[in-house]
Amino acid sequence: MKAFERAEPLECDAPTLLLADDDEVFRDVLARALAKRGYLVVTAPDAASAFALAAEDPPEYAVVDLKMPGASGLKLVEQLHQLEPATRIVVLTGYASIATAVQAVKLGAIDYLSKPATADEIAAALVHDRADSSIDVEHSPPTIERMEWEHIQRVLIEYDGNVSATARVLKMHRRTLQRKLAKRPARG
């Protein structure tokens, strides 16, 4: 749990940002990049330590990885939102799905970005107030692999991330489900 400050003197009114991500290298690089953009950044490697930091001093902004050891980023989003509803939370993930994006927004996130996202994209998402209606809508239906991924994610969320219970509901061997979850989501 490190704090990153800007190189030049930091003003008292610099916005605070909590960055929770289990990837140490990514977390440190992103923390430095966000500190250069004017944020007072505090980092945490998991949801439990991130929430402990937030409970001491609720941040104005938070960037939360979806998949971390222990409690998921969705649980942290919910806890942060309950602690301070004004905290602007952006969820980052390498495992993007419609189900988790919808759930993140329902729990209090203002945006949901797929990795790799740049520091500029993250900073823009933190302060952006309105959805962008100019984004092109895809006209092709999702692939079967993508639909399967989305369905697995919905059931996994419904069973609070319990892989064994999800496998039983999907009538799938637990190891098969674990292999599918270890893969990156199918495009389209």
SEDREN-94769 format. One record per residue (C-alpha): residue number from 1; x, y, z. Coordinates in nm, 3 decimals. Example, Ala and Ser with C-alpha at 12.3 -4.5 7.8 and 13.67 -1.06 7.14 Angstrom:
! residues 2
<1, <1.230, -0.450, 0.780>>
<2, <1.367, -0.106, 0.714>>
This chain:
! residues 188
<1, <0.000, 0.000, 0.000>>
<2, <0.199, 0.288, -0.133>>
<3, <0.105, 0.649, -0.180>>
<4, <0.221, 0.820, -0.498>>
<5, <0.241, 1.197, -0.510>>
<6, <0.314, 1.434, -0.794>>
<7, <0.675, 1.539, -0.844>>
<8, <0.599, 1.910, -0.795>>
<9, <0.452, 2.033, -0.464>>
<10, <0.107, 1.888, -0.407>>
<11, <-0.176, 2.124, -0.327>>
<12, <-0.399, 2.048, -0.028>>
<13, <-0.700, 2.025, -0.255>>
<14, <-0.557, 1.754, -0.486>>
<15, <-0.828, 1.491, -0.545>>
<16, <-0.771, 1.159, -0.370>>
<17, <-0.778, 0.837, -0.571>>
<18, <-0.778, 0.478, -0.448>>
<19, <-0.628, 0.228, -0.695>>
<20, <-0.701, -0.140, -0.623>>
<21, <-0.533, -0.393, -0.851>>
<22, <-0.349, -0.718, -0.775>>
<23, <-0.099, -0.675, -1.061>>
<24, <0.184, -0.493, -0.882>>
<25, <0.363, -0.368, -1.193>>
<26, <0.044, -0.241, -1.359>>
<27, <-0.071, -0.086, -1.029>>
<28, <0.257, 0.103, -0.977>>
<29, <0.277, 0.227, -1.338>>
<30, <-0.087, 0.341, -1.337>>
<31, <-0.047, 0.503, -0.994>>
<32, <0.249, 0.709, -1.117>>
<33, <0.064, 0.808, -1.435>>
<34, <-0.244, 0.918, -1.241>>
<35, <-0.030, 1.104, -0.987>>
<36, <0.125, 1.298, -1.279>>
<37, <-0.232, 1.393, -1.379>>
<38, <-0.290, 1.561, -1.043>>
<39, <-0.433, 1.287, -0.820>>
<40, <-0.309, 1.192, -0.475>>
<41, <-0.299, 0.815, -0.533>>
<42, <-0.313, 0.544, -0.268>>
<43, <-0.282, 0.182, -0.383>>
<44, <-0.396, -0.156, -0.256>>
<45, <-0.337, -0.512, -0.385>>
<46, <-0.681, -0.649, -0.294>>
<47, <-1.036, -0.552, -0.200>>
<48, <-0.992, -0.598, 0.176>>
<49, <-0.692, -0.366, 0.210>>
<50, <-0.849, -0.118, -0.034>>
<51, <-1.164, -0.099, 0.175>>
<52, <-0.959, -0.058, 0.495>>
<53, <-0.783, 0.241, 0.337>>
<54, <-1.112, 0.387, 0.217>>
<55, <-1.272, 0.346, 0.560>>
<56, <-0.993, 0.561, 0.711>>
<57, <-1.031, 0.835, 0.451>>
<58, <-1.297, 0.789, 0.177>>
<59, <-1.145, 0.879, -0.162>>
<60, <-1.304, 1.111, -0.415>>
<61, <-1.214, 0.866, -0.694>>
<62, <-1.144, 0.494, -0.717>>
<63, <-1.013, 0.266, -0.990>>
<64, <-1.093, -0.097, -0.912>>
<65, <-0.976, -0.414, -1.086>>
<66, <-1.260, -0.662, -1.126>>
<67, <-1.066, -0.982, -1.060>>
<68, <-0.848, -0.980, -0.747>>
<69, <-0.763, -1.239, -0.482>>
<70, <-1.025, -1.263, -0.211>>
<71, <-1.335, -1.051, -0.263>>
<72, <-1.398, -0.939, -0.620>>
<73, <-1.382, -0.585, -0.744>>
<74, <-1.763, -0.586, -0.761>>
<75, <-1.779, -0.637, -0.385>>
<76, <-1.534, -0.350, -0.338>>
<77, <-1.742, -0.125, -0.565>>
<78, <-2.048, -0.201, -0.352>>
<79, <-1.860, -0.133, -0.026>>
<80, <-1.706, 0.192, -0.154>>
<81, <-2.042, 0.315, -0.280>>
<82, <-2.207, 0.236, 0.056>>
<83, <-1.922, 0.407, 0.243>>
<84, <-1.933, 0.724, 0.031>>
<85, <-2.190, 0.747, -0.252>>
<86, <-2.009, 1.049, -0.400>>
<87, <-1.694, 0.845, -0.476>>
<88, <-1.656, 0.817, -0.852>>
<89, <-1.559, 0.457, -0.926>>
<90, <-1.422, 0.314, -1.252>>
<91, <-1.391, -0.063, -1.291>>
<92, <-1.103, -0.207, -1.495>>
<93, <-1.096, -0.563, -1.619>>
<94, <-0.924, -0.799, -1.855>>
<95, <-1.236, -1.018, -1.837>>
<96, <-1.502, -0.782, -1.970>>
<97, <-1.856, -0.904, -2.004>>
<98, <-2.194, -0.737, -2.032>>
<99, <-2.311, -0.905, -1.711>>
<100, <-2.025, -0.771, -1.501>>
<101, <-2.046, -0.425, -1.660>>
<102, <-2.416, -0.399, -1.578>>
<103, <-2.357, -0.529, -1.226>>
<104, <-2.072, -0.282, -1.168>>
<105, <-2.289, 0.012, -1.269>>
<106, <-2.579, -0.113, -1.056>>
<107, <-2.344, -0.134, -0.757>>
<108, <-2.220, 0.223, -0.801>>
<109, <-1.947, 0.238, -1.067>>
<110, <-1.965, 0.528, -1.312>>
<111, <-1.774, 0.348, -1.586>>
<112, <-1.630, 0.011, -1.687>>
<113, <-1.317, -0.017, -1.899>>
<114, <-1.146, -0.317, -2.055>>
<115, <-0.773, -0.363, -2.007>>
<116, <-0.550, -0.248, -2.150>>
<117, <-0.682, 0.102, -2.088>>
<118, <-0.449, 0.401, -2.096>>
<119, <-0.407, 0.641, -1.807>>
<120, <-0.570, 0.910, -2.024>>
<121, <-0.875, 0.689, -2.086>>
<122, <-0.904, 0.614, -1.715>>
<123, <-0.863, 0.979, -1.616>>
<124, <-1.128, 1.079, -1.872>>
<125, <-1.368, 0.812, -1.740>>
<126, <-1.325, 0.938, -1.383>>
<127, <-1.448, 1.287, -1.467>>
<128, <-1.685, 1.217, -1.757>>
<129, <-2.047, 1.277, -1.655>>
<130, <-2.242, 1.161, -1.956>>
<131, <-2.252, 0.852, -2.169>>
<132, <-2.132, 0.892, -2.527>>
<133, <-2.419, 0.850, -2.773>>
<134, <-2.182, 0.883, -3.071>>
<135, <-2.032, 0.537, -3.019>>
<136, <-2.107, 0.308, -3.311>>
<137, <-2.337, 0.017, -3.231>>
<138, <-2.218, -0.317, -3.365>>
<139, <-2.458, -0.465, -3.615>>
<140, <-2.324, -0.818, -3.608>>
<141, <-2.460, -1.062, -3.350>>
<142, <-2.219, -1.195, -3.088>>
<143, <-2.041, -1.523, -3.154>>
<144, <-2.155, -1.840, -2.981>>
<145, <-1.832, -1.837, -2.779>>
<146, <-1.904, -1.481, -2.664>>
<147, <-2.265, -1.570, -2.571>>
<148, <-2.138, -1.869, -2.372>>
<149, <-1.886, -1.645, -2.191>>
<150, <-2.160, -1.392, -2.107>>
<151, <-2.392, -1.666, -1.977>>
<152, <-2.118, -1.817, -1.759>>
<153, <-2.042, -1.471, -1.616>>
<154, <-2.411, -1.408, -1.533>>
<155, <-2.442, -1.740, -1.350>>
<156, <-2.109, -1.687, -1.173>>
<157, <-2.229, -1.348, -1.045>>
<158, <-2.560, -1.500, -0.939>>
<159, <-2.371, -1.754, -0.726>>
<160, <-2.131, -1.493, -0.578>>
<161, <-1.827, -1.622, -0.768>>
<162, <-1.863, -1.978, -0.637>>
<163, <-1.716, -2.188, -0.918>>
<164, <-1.843, -2.522, -0.782>>
<165, <-2.203, -2.398, -0.750>>
<166, <-2.185, -2.235, -1.094>>
<167, <-2.053, -2.558, -1.248>>
<168, <-2.339, -2.756, -1.090>>
<169, <-2.601, -2.513, -1.225>>
<170, <-2.443, -2.517, -1.571>>
<171, <-2.420, -2.898, -1.559>>
<172, <-2.050, -2.872, -1.629>>
<173, <-1.749, -3.030, -1.462>>
<174, <-1.581, -2.782, -1.227>>
<175, <-1.240, -2.819, -1.398>>
<176, <-1.395, -2.751, -1.738>>
<177, <-1.551, -2.434, -1.601>>
<178, <-1.220, -2.329, -1.445>>
<179, <-1.047, -2.375, -1.782>>
<180, <-1.313, -2.164, -1.954>>
<181, <-1.279, -1.892, -1.689>>
<182, <-0.900, -1.887, -1.725>>
<183, <-0.929, -1.798, -2.094>>
<184, <-0.981, -1.443, -2.213>>
<185, <-1.336, -1.368, -2.324>>
<186, <-1.421, -1.433, -2.688>>
<187, <-1.445, -1.122, -2.904>>
<188, <-1.771, -1.022, -3.065>>
